[in-house]
Amino acid sequence: MEFFVERNDSFLFLRLSPGEDLIEGIKGACAEAGVEYGTITSCIGSLKKTSYTFVKANPENVTGIAYRDTIVSIEPNEVISGQGTVGKFDGKADVHLHALMCDVNGQLLAGHMMPGCLVCATMEISIAIARSGRMVREFDDVLRFPLFHFKKNN
């Protein structure tokens, strides 16, 4: 992993190396750089193992959706675009990342990235650092699901 923080402390730029876990790599770079909260503005690169999910219809849920079981691909995938949130859940670092990917046949894949994504050649990520607020995943009473809530610092 390589990273640096922009001089005005507004961005963290990092590159993950082959074999590194995507989600854990982001958490590790943020911890090392002292970044607790932010927005992943860009995530591009390749994965040799991809774990992701996406929604399906679920009329029994108040939202009308539920997540599918995790899909795991051991074919290389190109991450064309990824965005997300860096925050806290139960006091621990949490990364919520969605990505658009392309498989070896040119088929587009998309979804919510799960633990277990392993970098193939490289993964380049930029994170806008939040200093005046925080992103905390908490149980949402309306949707009955833990979601990120955005709060101003006092």
C-alpha positions in Angstrom: 0.0 0.0 0.0 1.1 3.5 -0.8 -0.7 6.7 0.3 -0.4 10.4 1.0 -2.6 13.1 2.4 -3.1 16.3 0.5 -1.3 19.2 2.2 -4.5 20.9 3.3 -5.7 17.7 4.8 -8.6 17.5 2.4 -7.9 14.3 0.5 -6.2 10.9 1.1 -4.8 9.3 -2.1 -3.8 5.6 -1.9 -2.8 2.7 -4.1 -3.3 -0.9 -3.1 -0.9 -3.5 -4.3 -1.6 -7.0 -5.8 -3.1 -9.4 -3.2 -4.3 -6.7 -0.8 -7.9 -6.8 0.4 -9.8 -3.8 -1.0 -12.0 -3.0 2.0 -9.3 -3.8 4.6 -6.8 -1.9 2.6 -8.9 1.2 2.7 -9.5 0.8 6.4 -5.8 0.3 7.0 -4.7 3.4 5.0 -7.3 5.5 6.8 -6.2 4.3 10.2 -2.6 4.9 9.4 -3.3 8.4 8.0 -5.7 9.3 10.9 -8.8 9.5 8.7 -12.0 8.5 10.4 -14.6 9.9 8.1 -14.8 10.6 4.4 -16.2 10.0 1.0 -14.6 7.7 -1.5 -14.7 9.8 -4.6 -12.8 7.5 -7.0 -11.8 3.8 -7.0 -10.4 2.3 -10.1 -8.2 -0.7 -10.8 -8.5 -4.5 -11.1 -9.5 -7.4 -8.8 -8.5 -11.0 -9.0 -11.2 -12.0 -6.6 -14.4 -10.0 -6.3 -17.1 -10.3 -3.6 -20.2 -8.2 -4.1 -23.9 -8.2 -3.7 -26.9 -6.2 -5.0 -30.6 -5.9 -4.1 -33.5 -8.1 -4.9 -37.2 -7.5 -4.4 -38.5 -8.4 -1.0 -42.1 -7.2 -0.5 -42.0 -8.3 3.2 -39.4 -5.6 4.0 -40.5 -2.0 4.6 -38.1 -0.9 1.8 -39.3 -3.5 -0.6 -35.8 -4.8 -1.1 -33.2 -7.1 0.5 -29.6 -8.0 -0.3 -28.8 -11.2 -2.2 -26.3 -13.7 -1.0 -22.7 -12.6 -1.7 -21.5 -13.3 -5.2 -17.8 -14.4 -5.4 -16.0 -14.3 -8.7 -12.4 -15.6 -9.1 -12.2 -14.3 -12.7 -10.4 -11.0 -13.0 -12.6 -7.9 -13.0 -11.8 -4.3 -14.0 -13.2 -1.7 -11.5 -14.4 1.1 -13.8 -15.8 3.3 -11.1 -16.3 3.1 -7.3 -17.7 5.5 -4.8 -18.6 5.2 -1.1 -18.4 6.2 2.5 -15.7 5.8 5.2 -17.1 6.0 8.7 -17.8 4.1 11.9 -20.1 1.3 12.9 -20.2 0.3 16.6 -17.1 2.4 17.1 -15.0 0.6 14.5 -14.0 1.6 11.0 -16.5 0.9 8.3 -16.4 1.2 4.5 -19.5 1.3 2.3 -18.4 0.9 -1.3 -20.4 0.5 -4.5 -18.6 -0.3 -7.8 -19.2 -0.7 -11.5 -17.0 -3.5 -12.9 -16.3 -5.2 -16.2 -15.5 -8.9 -16.4 -13.1 -10.7 -18.8 -15.9 -11.0 -21.4 -16.8 -7.3 -21.3 -20.0 -7.9 -19.3 -20.8 -5.1 -16.8 -21.3 -6.0 -13.1 -22.3 -3.7 -10.3 -23.0 -3.8 -6.7 -22.1 -3.4 -3.1 -18.6 -4.5 -2.5 -18.1 -7.1 0.3 -15.1 -8.3 2.3 -12.8 -10.6 0.4 -12.1 -8.5 -2.8 -8.4 -9.0 -3.7 -6.5 -6.6 -5.8 -5.1 -8.0 -9.1 -2.7 -5.3 -10.5 -3.5 -2.1 -8.6 -6.3 -0.2 -7.0 -6.2 3.6 -7.0 -8.4 5.3 -4.5 -9.1 8.9 -3.5 -11.0 9.9 -0.4 -12.3 13.3 0.5 -11.6 13.7 4.2 -14.5 14.9 6.4 -13.3 17.2 9.2 -16.4 19.1 10.3 -18.7 16.1 10.5 -18.8 12.4 10.8 -20.5 9.4 9.2 -21.8 6.9 11.7 -23.7 3.7 10.7 -26.7 3.3 13.1 -29.9 1.4 13.1 -32.5 3.4 11.1 -35.9 3.2 12.9 -37.9 3.9 9.7 -36.1 1.4 7.4 -35.2 -1.0 10.2 -31.7 -1.4 8.8 -28.2 0.0 9.8 -27.5 3.0 7.6 -24.9 5.8 7.6 -26.2 8.9 9.3 -24.3 12.2 8.6 -23.8 14.4 11.7 -22.1 17.8 12.2 -19.4 18.0 14.9 -20.3 20.1 17.9 
